C-alpha cells in the first residue's frame, strides 16, 4: 500500500463554537496544538466530526485556511471537501488546494445514491481539481451508498485518488493502489495489523497518547486497544460529535455546543462521558479538575452552549 506521508494518527477535529454559535477560532487553534502534543500526526478539518454539514461554505474554507496557517510544525492538514453535489465538491477541493492543504477527504455522495458510473465520474472530476492526494471516504451508514472493494480498486486507477477512509468494518481490507485508513476508532488496531496507513479518528481527541502507543508499541497493540474499547463506545452512544464535545468541555477545552439538528448530551449521556474519562484518569475524582496535558484550561462546565439555529459566517 502507498505511503502518503500524512501520518498515522489523524484526528478528525471537532469545530468549536462560541456562546453565540459562531466558529471559535481561538479554541480551534488551541485544540489543534493540544492534539499535536498528544499523539496526533495530522488533522482532518471540516469533516463529519467537524459538523461540516452545518457550516457555511465561508466558514468551512475559513477553518481550512486557519488550520493551514496555524498548523503545528511537522503536522498535516487534510480538508473535508466532499458533498453530494459534484460542482461544489470540485469547488471546495480547488479552494482547499489553493489554501495549502496536504490532502483532501471526499465522502461518497449522500442522499442522491449515484450509480457506479456516477461515482466514477464524480471522483474523476474531484481528482482533476487538485494536485494533492484525494482520500475516498466510504461510510455507507451515513450515505446509503457503499463502495465495495472492487469499486475502490477501480477508483484507485484514477490519477490522484490515493487513499481511502474505510468506515465499513465488514469490508476493511487492503486495496491495491490505496493507502488504507481506519474510519472507526475500533478498527485502528486491525488496520495497523494488516499494514494500513493509520486511522482518521475521534477518540484521539481524548486518548491520543494511548492511540499513539498502538502505533509505536505493536507488541502491546491488542492490549491497549482492549483497554480503550469503552472510550470508543462512550463517544458514540449518540450522534457524533455530541459526546466528544461533552468530554472536551469537561476537560477544559471550551469547544462549546452543537448546531441543530444535533443537540447537547443528555444528563445520562453526560454522566456516561464523565464516568469514562474519570475511569481513564483524565479527571481527578473529587473536584473534576482536568488532568489532560497541553493547552487544556479550567473546565467550561457540563452544559456547553445551547444549539443554535442561525449560522453566522
C-alpha positions in Angstrom: 0.0 0.0 0.0 1.3 3.5 -0.8 2.7 5.8 1.9 1.3 9.3 1.6 3.3 10.7 4.5 0.2 12.2 6.0 0.8 10.5 9.4 -0.7 7.6 11.2 -2.9 9.1 13.9 -5.1 11.7 12.1 -7.7 13.3 14.3 -11.0 14.3 12.7 -11.3 17.6 14.6 -14.4 19.0 16.2 -15.4 22.5 15.3 -15.6 24.7 18.4 -18.4 27.2 18.7 -18.8 30.2 21.0 -21.8 31.1 23.0 -23.4 32.8 20.0 -22.9 29.7 17.9 -20.1 31.2 15.8 -16.9 29.3 15.0 -14.5 29.8 17.8 -11.1 30.2 16.0 -9.1 30.7 19.2 -10.4 27.4 20.7 -9.8 25.6 17.4 -6.2 26.6 17.2 -5.6 25.8 20.9 -7.2 22.4 20.5 -5.1 21.6 17.4 -1.9 22.4 19.2 -3.0 20.3 22.2 -3.7 17.4 19.9 -0.3 17.8 18.2 1.3 17.5 21.6 -0.8 14.4 22.5 -0.4 11.8 19.8 -1.8 13.3 16.5 0.2 13.4 13.3 -2.3 15.5 11.4 -5.9 16.8 11.4 -9.0 16.4 9.3 -10.7 19.7 9.2 -14.4 20.2 8.4 -15.3 16.6 8.2 -18.2 14.8 9.7 -16.9 15.2 13.3 -16.3 18.9 12.4 -20.1 19.3 11.7 -19.3 20.3 8.1 -22.9 19.8 7.1 -23.9 22.8 9.2 -21.0 25.0 8.3 -21.4 27.7 5.6 -19.0 27.5 2.7 -17.3 30.6 4.0 -16.9 29.0 7.5 -15.6 25.7 6.0 -13.0 27.4 3.9 -12.1 29.8 6.7 -11.4 26.9 9.1 -9.2 25.2 6.5 -7.3 28.4 5.9 -6.9 28.9 9.7 -5.7 25.3 10.1 -3.1 25.6 7.4 -1.9 29.0 8.7 -1.6 27.8 12.3 -0.6 24.2 11.8 1.9 22.9 14.4 5.3 22.2 12.9 5.5 18.8 11.1 1.8 18.1 11.2 -0.5 17.6 8.2 -3.9 19.2 7.3 -6.5 17.1 5.4 -9.5 19.1 4.3 -13.0 17.7 4.2 -14.3 18.8 0.8 -16.9 16.1 -0.1 -20.5 16.8 -0.8 -23.3 15.2 -2.9 -23.0 18.0 -5.5 -20.0 17.3 -7.7 -19.7 21.0 -8.7 -19.5 22.1 -5.1 -17.1 19.2 -4.2 -14.8 20.3 -7.1 -15.0 24.0 -5.9 -14.1 23.1 -2.3 -11.3 20.8 -3.4 -9.9 23.6 -5.7 -10.0 26.2 -2.9 -8.6 23.9 -0.3 -5.7 23.1 -2.6 -5.1 26.8 -3.1 -5.1 27.3 0.6 -2.2 24.8 1.0 -3.7 21.6 2.4 -1.7 18.3 2.2 -4.7 16.2 1.0 -8.5 16.2 0.8 -11.1 13.8 2.1 -14.0 13.2 -0.2 -17.1 11.4 1.2 -19.3 9.3 -1.1 -22.1 11.5 -2.4 -25.0 11.0 0.0 -28.8 11.1 -0.4 -28.9 11.1 -4.2 -27.4 7.5 -4.3 -25.4 7.7 -7.5 -24.7 4.6 -9.7 -21.3 3.0 -10.0 -20.7 5.0 -13.2 -21.9 8.2 -11.4 -19.4 7.6 -8.6 -16.6 7.1 -11.0 -17.4 10.3 -12.9 -17.8 12.2 -9.6 -14.3 11.2 -8.4 -12.7 11.8 -11.7 -13.9 15.4 -11.5 -12.8 15.8 -7.9 -9.4 14.3 -8.5 -8.9 16.6 -11.6 -9.4 19.6 -9.3 -6.3 19.1 -7.3 -2.7 18.1 -7.4 -2.9 16.8 -3.8 -3.9 13.3 -2.8 -7.6 12.6 -2.6 -8.8 10.2 0.1 -12.0 8.5 -0.6 -14.4 8.2 2.4 -16.7 5.1 2.5 -19.3 5.4 5.2 -22.5 3.7 4.0 -24.2 4.1 7.3 -24.4 7.8 6.7 -24.5 8.0 2.9 -26.7 5.0 2.0 -24.1 4.1 -0.7 -21.4 1.6 -0.2 -18.2 1.5 -2.3 -17.2 -2.2 -2.2 -13.6 -3.4 -2.5 -14.0 -4.0 -6.3 -15.2 -0.4 -6.9 -12.5 1.0 -4.6 -9.9 -0.9 -6.7 -11.3 0.7 -9.9 -11.4 4.2 -8.4 -7.7 3.7 -7.4 -6.9 3.8 -11.1 -8.0 7.4 -11.2 -4.9 9.7 -11.1 -4.9 11.5 -7.7 -7.1 9.0 -5.9 -4.6 7.7 -3.4 -6.3 6.5 -0.2 -9.5 5.5 1.5 -11.0 6.1 4.9 -12.9 2.8 5.3 -15.8 3.1 7.8 -17.4 -0.2 6.6 -15.8 -2.6 9.1 -17.1 -5.6 7.3 -15.1 -4.7 4.2 -11.9 -3.4 5.8 -9.1 -4.8 3.7 -6.1 -3.7 1.7 -6.9 -2.2 -1.7 -4.2 -2.1 -4.4 -3.1 1.4 -5.0 -4.8 3.0 -2.0 -3.4 3.9 1.4 -5.9 2.4 3.9 -7.1 4.4 6.9 -9.4 3.1 9.6 -12.7 5.0 9.5 -13.6 3.9 13.1 -11.6 4.1 16.3 -12.5 0.4 16.9 -10.8 -0.7 13.7 -7.5 1.1 14.1 -5.6 -1.9 15.6 -6.9 -4.2 12.8 -5.9 -1.7 10.2 -2.4 -1.4 11.6 -2.1 -5.1 11.8 -2.9 -5.5 8.1 -0.3 -2.9 7.2 -2.6 0.1 6.7 -1.5 3.7 6.9 -3.3 4.5 10.1 -6.7 5.9 11.1 -8.9 9.0 10.8 -10.0 9.0 14.4 -12.3 10.6 17.0 -11.1 9.1 20.3 -7.7 10.6 19.7 -9.2 13.9 21.0 -9.3 12.2 24.4 -6.8 9.4 24.5 -4.4 10.4 21.7 -1.2 9.3 23.5 -2.6 5.8 24.1 -3.6 5.5 20.4 -0.1 6.7 19.5 1.2 3.8 21.6 -0.7 1.4 19.4 1.5 2.6 16.6 4.7 2.7 18.5 4.3 -0.5 20.5 2.8 -3.1 18.2 3.6 -5.8 20.8 1.1 -4.1 23.1 -1.4 -3.1 20.5 -4.1 -5.6 21.3 -3.9 -4.9 25.0 -4.1 -1.1 24.5 -7.0 -1.4 22.0 -8.9 -3.6 24.5 -8.4 -1.0 27.3 -9.8 1.8 25.1 -13.0 0.0 23.9 -15.1 1.8 26.5 -13.8 5.1 25.1 -14.8 4.2 21.6 -18.2 3.1 22.7 -19.0 6.0 25.0 -18.1 8.6 22.4 -20.7 7.1 20.1 -23.6 6.4 22.4 -25.4 9.1 20.4 -24.7 11.0 17.3 -21.1 12.2 16.8 -19.7 14.6 17.9 -22.1 15.1 20.8 -20.2 13.1 23.4 -16.8 14.1 22.1 -17.6 17.7 22.6 -19.0 16.9 26.1 -15.8 15.2 27.0 -13.6 18.0 25.7 -15.7 20.6 27.6 -15.3 18.6 30.8 -11.5 18.5 30.1 -11.4 22.3 29.8 -11.1 22.8 26.0 -14.0 25.1 25.5 -15.4 23.6 22.3 -18.9 24.8 23.1 -22.1 23.2 21.8 -23.5 21.9 18.6 -25.7 23.2 15.8 -29.1 21.8 15.2 -30.3 19.3 14.3 -27.6 17.9 16.7 -28.2 18.6 20.3 -26.3 18.6 23.6 -25.6 15.4 25.5 -28.4 14.5 27.9 -27.8 14.2 31.6 -27.5 10.4 31.3 -25.1 10.7 28.3 -23.0 13.3 30.1 -22.8 11.1 33.2 -21.5 8.2 31.0 -18.9 10.5 29.5 -17.8 11.7 32.9 -17.5 8.2 34.2 -15.4 7.2 31.2 -12.9 10.0 31.5 -12.6 9.5 35.2 -12.1 5.8 34.7 -9.1 6.7 32.4 -7.6 9.1 35.0 -8.3 12.2 33.0 -10.3 13.9 35.7 -9.5 13.9 39.4 -12.2 12.1 41.4 -13.0 14.9 43.9 -13.5 18.2 42.1 -13.4 17.2 38.4 -10.2 19.0 37.7 -8.9 18.2 34.2 -5.6 16.2 34.2 -5.1 16.3 30.4 -1.8 17.7 29.1 -1.2 20.5 26.7 -3.4 23.6 26.4 -6.4 22.4 28.5 -7.6 25.1 30.9 -10.2 25.2 33.6 -13.4 23.2 32.9 -16.0 25.1 30.9 -18.9 23.3 32.6 -21.1 20.4 31.8 -23.7 22.1 29.6 -21.6 23.6 26.9 -23.5 26.1 24.8 -27.0 25.8 23.5 -27.6 24.6 20.0 -28.2 27.4 17.5 -30.4 27.6 14.5 -29.0 30.7 12.8 -25.4 30.3 11.5 -23.1 33.3 11.4 -20.3 33.1 8.9 
